Amino acid sequence: MDLQISVFLFFILFTAGHSLSCYECMGLKGSCADQKLKTCPSGFSQCMSSTGVAQAGGISAKVKIKDCAPACQSGSLNIGTLKSTISCCNTDQCNLQDAPDPSNVPNGKTCYTCDVQSCSNILNCFGDEDRCITATATSGGQSVSVKGCASKSICGTTASVSDFGSFSCCEGNLCNGAQSVSQSFLFLCCSLLSYFLLH
């Protein structure tokens, strides 16, 4: 019995000082070739890897990011001009592999998405994107809207996104309603991307 208690106490002392280590990189040209290993700060209990593809007017750019995360959920997000996949794990150096490219296989679901003029554009969802999202934020006194598709797991982690006045998910085709906008659409896209890639 004393031996079991001693082994248990030794295990607790040995693991108490262990910090998670994750790979870190920001591949702005679609590659994480120069990734480095880092020790995560206190409160960061997961490693993440994300692949984002932004498209505007026939130009496409791919970004790969790896880092430590305080909380993370694997899944995908699609707001039309930006599609992103996130892979999360919780063991040392588990984010060595890049997150997969966003799916290009339509799943039959549709949601509304926003551009500079309106939120009445219809977006085809891909892969595991089985929810529609609606988010708002305030910048310079103006309300900014974003809409699109997301996987169920992403919706579960965004219930208390502090960067937004609201963030909601719904099920069913076009359940996130159309509305017109005349605000700065780019601000919210950047905020949303930074939240999913860095949190």
N, C-alpha and C positions, 0 to 999 in steps of 0.2 A: 504494500500500500504506500509506504514512504517513497519507494522508487517511482511509482506512478505520479505522485504529487511532484516530486523533483523534476521528472521529465516534463510534466505539464508546465511548471513554472519556468523551466529553461526555454521551452518552446515560446511561451508568451514574451519573455525577455528578448529572445532572439528575433522574433517577428515584430515587436513593438517599434523598433527603430527603422524598420524597412520602409523605404519610400518607393513608389512605383516609378519605373523608368520607361519612357516612351520615345519613339522616334519623332523628330521634329523637322519639318521642311515647309517651304512655300514654293511650289513649282508653278510659276506664272506662265511657263511655256509648255505646260502639259506633262511635265515630268518631275519626279522627286528624286533625281539622281544624286543630289547633294544632301541627303538626309543625315542628321546627326542625332546621337543619343542624348537624352537629357533626363535629369531627375525631376520628377513632378513636384511642385510646391504642395504644401499641406492643404488638404481639402480637395485635391484633384485625384480622383480615384479611378479614372478610366483613361485609356488611350483611344484616340480617334483618327480616322483617315477619311478624307472627303475628296470627291471628284466633282467638280462643277463645270458645266458647259454653258457659256453665254452666247447667245445669237442675236445679232442686230443687223438688219438690212443685208443679209447674205454673208456677213462676216461672222466667223465662229471662233471662239477662244476657249481653251480648256485650262482649268486651274486645279492643281492637286495640293492639298494641305494635310499635314499630319501634326499632331500636338497632344498634350495632356488635356483632359477635360474634367470639369467638376461633376458633370452629369451628361450622359450621352445616350442616345437611342438609335440603333441602326434603322435606316429607312431611306425614303426618297421624297423629294420636293420638286415641283414643276410649276413655275409661274409664267410660262410661255417663253420669255426672253432668257430665262435662266432655269436649267435643270441641274439637280444635284443629288448625289447619293452619299450617304454617311455610313461608315462601318465603325462600330464601337466594340471594345474589349477591355478586360480588366486584369490582365497579367503582364508581367514585365516584357517589354519589347514586342508585344503582340500586334502592333500596327506596322510591322515590317512590310506587309503587302499593301499595295494601293487599293483604295476603294474602287469597286467596279465602275465602269462608265455608266451613265444613266441609260436606262432601257429605251430602245427605239421601237418596242413592240406595243402597239395600241392595245388597250384592254377593254375597249367598248364604253368606258365611262367618260363623261364630259362634264366640265365645270366652266364657270365664267372666269375670265382673266381680264386684267386691266392693261391699257396703254395710256399714253399721255392724255387722250381725250375722253375715254369712257371705260367702264368696266362691264361692257356688254358683249365682248368678244368671247367666242366659244373655243375652249381649249380641249384637245383630246388628251386623256390621261394615259400613262404608259406603265407597264410592269405591275408593281404592287401598289400603285397609287389608287387607293379605293375610297378616298375622302376628298371633299372640296374644302378649301380654306378661305377665310376672310380675315384680314387683319387691317387695323388702322393705327396710325401714329400721328402725333402733332409735331410740326416743325415750323418755327417762326409764326405760330398762330394759325397755321393752315393744317387741315386734316388731310392725310395722305392714305390712300387705299391700295391694297394689293389682294389679288384673288388668284386661285389656281388649284392644283391637285397635290395631294400628299398621301403618304402611306399612313395607316392607322397608328403605327408606332410613333411617328413624328407628332401626330396630334396629341398623343398621351404625354409628351414631354413639354408641350408648349402652353399648358394651362395657365402658367404664371410667368409669361414672358414679360419682363419688366420694361423692355424697350418699346412696347406697344400698349396703346390704350385698350386694345382688345385683340384677341386672337381666338378664332373659333373654327371648328371643323363640323362638317355635316355629311350625311350619307345620302346618296341618290343623285341622279344626273341633274346638273344645273341647280343644285340646292343652295348654292351660295349667292343667288340673286344678282341681277344686273343693276347697275346704277351709273350715272355719269359722274366724271371727275374732271377737275380743271387744276389739280394741284401738281406739285413736283413729284412725279412718279419715281424718279431715279433715287430720291432719298430713301424711300421705304425699301426698295429693292436692295440697296446697299446695306441697310440695317438688318434686313431679313437674312441676307447672305452671310453677314458677319456673325449673326447669332447662331445660325446653324453650323457654320464652319468653325467657330471658335468657342462654342459652349458645349 
